[in-house]
Amino acid sequence: GIRTVINNRPDGEGGPDQPTSDAIAAAARAAGMDYHYIPVISGQVTQAQVDAMASTVASAKTPVLAFCRSGARSTNLWAMGLQT
């Protein structure tokens, strides 16, 4: 199963019904998974976020699940990280 979770969805995105990073971290850790929070606002990706994603993926226990609201930011961060 999944061994590492990377959350790219900023807290508060999608409204108050969405779980916070802290809640997701607690659930992931309770299930024995590593958890990383690299929030990205849509359309505002920074090089620091790309570098953080690349570093996290490179050192992560696999398999890795990275997510955001639609999956696009996570995919773009991963792809941009491959270029560095």
Secondary structure, DSSP 8 states (H G I E B T S, - for coil): ---EEEE-S-TTTT-TTS--HHHHHHHHHHTT-EEEE----TT---HHHHHHHHHHHHHS-SSEEEE-SSSHHHHHHHHHHHT-
